Amino acid sequence: MDSPKVQLYGTDWCPKSAALRNFMQSRWIEFDDFNVETDLNADARIRALYDGELKFPTVMVGTDFIKNPKVPELIDFLKKHNIDH
């Protein structure tokens, strides 16, 4: 059974979203990239986590998520899910 895939919820213009995207790409970590401004389903998924508020970047693995992580926090989060390339 495959482990859940990493999902990044952010925007194209957000520097924090870009930093997380660039970090994961530089480590060859596969992830799905969702733009919460243009993807209504992604917007709804994130608002459901935060009582109707849109908060990004959010990184999810399965049902576990972390909001606005710095790279060291993202590394710890990924390691927790055995994703540590």
Secondary structure, 3 states (H helix, E strand, C coil): CCCCCEEEEECCCCHHHHHHHHHHHHCCCCEEEEECCCCHHHHHHHHHHCCCCCCCCEEEECCEEEECCCHHHHHHHHHHCCCCC
